[in-house]
Each structure stands twice: as structure tokens, then as C-alpha cells.
Amino acid sequence: MINKTILPNGVRVVMQTMPDFRSVSMGVWTRAGSVYETEREAGISHFIEHMLFKGTQKRTAQDIAAEMDALGGNLNAFTSKECTCFYAKVLDEHIEKSADILADLVHAPKLDEEDIEREKGVVCEEILMTEDTPEDLVHEVIAAEVYGDTPLSKPILGTEESVRALRADMLRAYMQRRYVSHNTVIAVAGNVKEEAVLPMLTSLFGQGDAQTAPPMPKSALHRGRALKAVEKDIEQVHICLGLPGFASDTPEQYALHVLNNVLGGSMSSRLFQSIREQRGLAYSVYSYPSAYDNSGYFTLYAGTGGKQAAQVVELMLAELTRLKKEGISKEELTRAKEQLKASYIMGQESTSARANAIGKAEIRGGELRTEEASIALIEEVNMERIQDILPIVCDLEELHGAFVGRMTKKEREIERMILNA
């Protein structure tokens, strides 16, 4: 059972008791991500995530690491386009200490100027690492192409120029705007008792006045066809094809996940079997859906040698055309649903996975679903629902492409194929 409580200042607490476990996972979620950043602030959400581990008003960076190590626990964070999460996993007996550390991170960061200058180098190296990793870079490029000049096109890391320009006063102003009570969710899962945990969380997170934050700006998919090529002197060609998808927590999203397993989300998928197993044209080939609050898209990826790149793209487009025309078989539907159910169930068999699931659902304003309810939604996907989404996700008139590699005559052929598919 999942319980939800709103603290006096508006902070939401979602909690799932898992008595058969000895661990507890806790996440502090806030609506701070690249979609909220101005051009001048690009990368600030991710940079703040780094800085909160550099020390607080009562703990040094070494103190934070040493205290968590002394608990035998894990402490980490991540930033996405729409939110930031700081999380810890400890034995149940150490929940109060870990909660105190998390509260200290988000409520009293030191944000020292010397630490900021030092961390700029670390984050800029992270940006360069992405640019030097073509498989990572091509996914950044397709997101920018799919969303055009709307907020969801912005890279989470920002740019070297924007990161170098960040200052302590900018970080504090952004946190005052985004790290507010009505923007915050505390997710807890594991061997906990609500009557013991809620007073502690109220003391740590429920103080102060209720504060709201500006709403999320809207993003929309860029209409029509487009291709972005990034020339790099590398041996492989990395290709992404982007198509319309669906917003998170919509019925269509479940059908798309099932369809994804058929097309490129598993080893038995059409893309994997056709391109890798039958023809040996690529080592890595797959597909995946990306879902956000008010939109989503669907991506096909392949990494291959330049000589066969055009053939790989041709096969990817052929599979999309066949999928739209013929749909999927009953056997494929059954297999994909079983794969999805098994993957979901096995993926939820930890306190950290459950805390992440309920925290993400609540911060996005979605429904808090039990494992049984989520499985039921997968079960409800049928041939009719697949047929309903095929004209959208296989619409080649809305095809976007991203390409990273050498721009030779062969690769120019890829551009022609995508723009004229």
C-alpha cells in the first residue's frame, strides 16, 4: 500500500512499507531541471546537484561522505530535464541519520565560491566526455531536433560557456525559485512505520511557510522532417531516428512500451534480428520511448560502419513502414507483454526502485500505482490499442534524424533517405 501525506508547509510525502526488507530508501525530489532554465542559466540544475555534495553549513564534503560510509549506505543524486533527485539507501535502523543528511544537503548548502570554481572544471569535463562519446552525443542531438527551440530541447549539462559563467548568487537565486515546499516530494520505501517516520520528516522538511514555484513551460514536438548531422572523424556512424510519442502517465504510453519491445526493445525484436542477427550490420541497435509531462517521442538507434550505414537506415525505415502497414502479430503482442511484465516486476524488487517509482510518479503529478495496478495496465494493452498508436509513432512525415560520424558520400545518402522517406 502507498500512503500520501502533505506536511504543513506543502511538502508531499509518499511512502510504501515493505516489511520483508531490512533496507530503507529515501529520495528528495524537486521540480528543478533544464526545462526551467533561462539561456543564461543553462546547466544550473545539474551544477547545483554537484554543489550540494560539496558541503553544508554544518558538514564538510568529507563529513558527508564519512557519515554515510559509517552507516554502510549509499548517497547519490541525478538531474533530468524536469526534476532533480537526491537519494539515500540505508539499513532501516539508520533512516533518521540519512534523512538528516538529505535535509542538510537541500536546505543548507554552503555554495562556496572556491568550490564552485573547482567544480566548474569537473562539469566541463563531463560535457566534453559526452561530446567525445558519439553514442551519447547522438541521443542529445535527436532530442534537440525533435523539440526544436522549445525547453525540452535543452541539454541537461548546459554548455561550457554557460557553466563557466555560473556564480554563487545565481545558484542561490535559482534554488530560492525552484527548491520550494510545494515543489518538493519525499519518497520513502522499505521497512518503515509511518507513525514513526512522519514526525521525523515533519521536523526535517515540514517547517517554514508554504512556497510555490513558477509552472513548467510547455514544450511541443517540432513538426515536419529534419536532420542534424555532427561531423566527427570516427570509425563508426551513429544514427538516431526520432518520431512522435506520448506524454508520461497516459494510456498510449503503455501501448508504446509494448510496441517498443516488438520493434527494438529486446533481443527478439525486429530491428535486432534483422540488422544484427540476420545481416551482421551492427553490434548495437535498439529503440526506446522518452516521456515527459506534456509530450514524448520515440527513438530508433543504430551504430554501424560507414560503408553499411545507408543500408542500416534503409532497413530501419523499412521496418517502420512494415509496422505501420501490417501491425504486429498476436504472438509478438503476447511475448512483448510478458517481457514487459517480467522486466517491470524484477526491476521493482528493491526498496530503491520502489522509492524511485513512487517519487517520480508524485513529482510528475501522476497516479501512485501499486505493482498490481501497473501490471494490470500492461495486461490491458491489446491489438486495438497498438493499431491506434501506429499511425502516430510510424508517421514518416514527422521523421527526425540525428547523425554523428564522417560526412562522406555514403552518409550524404542517409540524409537523402531520411528527408525523403
N, C-alpha and C positions, 0 to 999 in steps of 0.2 A: 504494500500500500504506500502511496506517495501523499504526504501531507504538505500543505502550503500554509505559511503564516506570514502576515505582514507586520513588521516591527513598528513601533510608534512613529518613527521618522520616515516610513515608507519603504525601507529596505525589505525585499521579499526573501523569505527563507523557504526552500523546498527540501524535503527530507524523505529518504527512504530507508527504513530499518531493514537490515539484513542480518538477523541474529546468528546465522550459521557461519559468519565470518568473524575473524579477530581483528581485521583492519577497519579503518575509517578513512574515507576520502572526502576532502572538503575543497570546494572551489569558490573563489570570489570573482564574479563576473561583472563587467561593466560595459556599457554601450560606448566604447571608445575604439575606433578603427579608422582605416584610411578613408572611408566614405564621409567622415565628418570633418576631414582636414581641409583647410584652405591650401592654395598653391604654396604659400609661404610656409605652411606647417607640414608639408609632405614628409611622411615618415615619423611624425612626432609621437603617435600612439605606440608604435613599436619601440621607439627610442625610450619612452617613459617606462615601458616594460623592462628594458635593460636597467634603467637607472634605479628602479625601486629595489633592486638587489644590491646596490652599492652603499647602502647604509641608511639608517633612520636616525631620529633624534636620540634614541637610546641604545641602538645597536649598530656596530660597525658591520661592514660586509663580511668580515671574518667571523664576527659573533653570530650572524645569521646562519652561515654555513656550519659553524661548530655546534650551535644549539640544535639544528635539525639533524646533524650527524649523530649527536648524542642521543637523539630519540630513535635512531635507526630508520628514519623516514626519508621521504623524497619530497623536495620542494622545487617547483618549476613554474613556468608561465608560457603563454603563447598569445600572439596577436593575430587577428584575422581582419578581413575588410570591415566587418560590422561590430566586432567586440574584442575585448581583452579578458583573459582569464588567468588568475594566479591560483595555484592549487597545491595541495599537500596530501600525502598519504602516510599514515602512521598506524601504529597499534592503537586499539581502542582506548587504552589507558593514558595515551598521550594527546588526546583530542584537544584538551584545553590549552596546552602549551602550543600546539601547532596553530590553533585558531588565533592565539595572541600574536604569534609571529606574522600571520597573514594580515591581521588587522593593523599591525605596526607598519607593514610594508605599504599598504594603500592609504593609511591615514597620516603617517608622519615621516615621509621620505625626506632625506637630508638634501638631495639635489645640489651637491657641492659643485662649484664651478670647475675645480680641478678634475673631479671625477667625470664631469660632463665632457670636458675637452679630451680626456683619455678615452672615454667610451665612444666618442665620435670616430676614432680610428678603428675600433672594433666593428662598429656597424658599417662603416665604409668598406671594410674588408669583406663583410658579409654580402654587401651589394656587389662588389667585384667578383665574389665567388659565384653568385648567381649568374652574372654576365659571362663568366668563364665556364659555366656548366650548361651547354646548349640544350639539354633535355629540360632543365628548369626554365631556361630563358624562353623557350618556345611557348610554354604554358602562360608565362607572363604576357607574351606578345598576343596570344589569341584572346586573352581576357580583355586587353586594351582594344583590340579590333572589334570584338563582339559588343562592347559597351561604348565605343566611340568616345565622346568627350563628357560622358556622364560620370558621377562619382565612383561607380564600381569599376571603372577602368584604371583607377589609380593603383600603383604598386604599393604594397604594404610597407616595404622598406624605405620608400621615398627615393631620393637621388642623392648622390654625393654632395651636390651643391646645397640642397635643402638641409641635409643633415649637418653639414659644416656650419650652417648659419643658425642653428638652434642655440638658444640661451636659456638660462635658468628661469628668467621671468616668463618666457614663452611656455615652458613646461608647467610652471605653477598656474598660469592663466588657463591653460588647456585643461589641467586637472580640476580646477575650480568649476569649469564649464561642464565637463563630462563625468568626473568621478563624484557624482552626487547621489543622494539616497534613493530617489525614485529611478535611478539608472542602474541600481546595484541589485544583484541576486547572489545569495549564498546558497550553494547546493551541497548537501551532505548525504552520504550513503555509507552504510556499514553497520557495525554493531553499536548502535546508539539508542538512547532513550530520549524521546522528545522532551519529556518533563525535566530532564537534566541538562540537555543541550540548549534549549531555547533561552533560559535565563542568562546563560553564558554569552550567547550570541547577542542578546539584547544589550548586555553590558558592553560588549566589544564593538558592535556595529550599529546599535539602535539608538544612539544618543544624538543630540543636535536636532535642528529644525529640518522639516521635510523640504527637500530641494528637487526641482525638476530641471531637465536639460532640453535644449532645442531638439525638435524631432529629426528623424533621419531624412536626408534629402532623397528624392526619388531618382531612380536610375531606370533607363529603358534600353532594350537591345537596339543596336544600330541596324536599321533596315537596309535591305538590298545585299549585294555581294561586295566583298572586299578582300584584299590580300595584302599582308605586310611581310616583306622579306628582309631578314637581317643577314648581311653577308659576313661570314666568318670562314677563315682558312682552316677548316677541319675536314676530317676524312668522311664523316657521316653527314647525312641530311636529316634534319629533324622537322617533322611536319605535323601540324595540328589542323583539323577541320572543325569549325565551330558552327553549331546550329541552334535554333531556339529550344529552350527547355521550359521549366516551370518553377515557380516560387516554392520555397520550403513549406512544409506542412499543408500541402494541397493533395487531393486525391490523385491528381495526374502524376505527382512525384513518385508514388508507389508503382504505378504502371511503368513509368520511365525506368525505375530501378530494375524491374523485371526485364524490360526490353533491353536494357544495357547489358544484362547478363547474357542474353542471346547474341547480341551483336559483338561485344568486345570485352565484357567484364569477367570472363572466365577462360580456362584452357580449352573448353569445348566450344567456345564462341565461334561465330562465323569468321570474324577477322583473324583470330589466332590460327584457326585451322586452315583458312585459305592462304594467308600471306606467309605465315611461318612454317606450319607443318607440311602443307602440300607443295609449296614452292620454295621455301627456304630463303625468302627475300628480306626478312627482318628478324632480329632477335627479340626486339621489344615492340609489341603492337597491342593496343588496348583502347577502350573507350570509358568515359565516366561522365556522370551528370554533376553540375555545380548548381547549388540552390541558395538563394538569398531571400531576404524578407519579401520583396515585391517582384522578383524576376529570377530567371535561371537560364542556363544554357547547357548544351550537350556537346562533348568533345570527343573526337577520334584522334588518336596519336599513333605515329609510327616513326621509328628511327632506322634508317637504312643507308646503303651506299649510294653515291650519286648516280651510278650507272643504271640502277634499277628503281630510282626514286619515282620516275614518271609512271612506271608500271604499278608500283605500290599505290600511288594516288588513284590510278585508274581502277584498281581493284577495290579500294575503299569506296569510291563513288559508285561502282557497280553494286556493291553490297547495299548501299543506301537506296539505290534505285530499285533493287530487287525487294528490299524490305518494304518499301512503300507500296509496290505493286502487288506483292504476294502475301505480305504479312508474315506471321510465324506459324509454326505447326503446333498442334496440341502437345506433342512430345516436348518441343522446345519450351513451351509455356510451363508445363509441369516441372521439367528439370530446372528451369530458371527460378521458379518459386521455391523449390526445395533447397537450391543453393543459397538463395537469399535468406530463407528462414534459418538455415544452419549457420550461415555466416553471422547473422544478427544475434542468435542465441549464444553462440560461442564467444562472440565479441562482447557480450554483456556479462560474462561470468567473472566479474571483478568489481570491487567497490568503486574503483576509479572510473570504469566505463559507465556505471550507473550514475555516478555523480556528474559526469560529463554530459550524459544524455539528458538528465532532468534539468541541469543548469542551462544547457543550450536551448532546450525547449522553452523554458521560462523567460530567458533573456530575449528570445525572439517573439514572445507573446503567443507561442503555440500551446497546444494541449499537452498536459502532462500525462503520458500514457504508460501503463504498465507493459511488461513484456508480452503478456497475453493479448492486450489490445493492439499492440504493434504487429504481432503475428497475424491477428485477425484481419488487419488491413492488407497485409500481403496476400492472405488467402482470398480476399475479395477480388483481386485482380483477375479478370477473365479475358477472353478473346475480344469481346466488345470494347473493353477499356483500352486494350492495346490498339485496336483499329481506330479508336477515337483520337489517339495521340500521334499516330503515324503521319498524317498529313502535316503536322506541325514540326515534328523533330526530323522529318526526312524532306523538308522543303528546300530543295536546292536553290530556289530563288533567294533564300536567306542565308546562303552559304558564305562563311568567312574562313579565310585560310591564314596560317602563320607558317613561316619557313625560316629555318636557321641553317646556314651552310654556304658552300661556294655557289656563286651565281654563274653557272656555265650554261651552255645551250640547252643541256638536258633539263636544268632547273627552270629555265625560261618556259619550257614546255609545261611544267607544273603550273605556272602562273596562268597560262592559257587555258589549261584544263579546268582549273578552279573557277575562273571568271566566266567560263562558257559552259559550265556543267549543265 
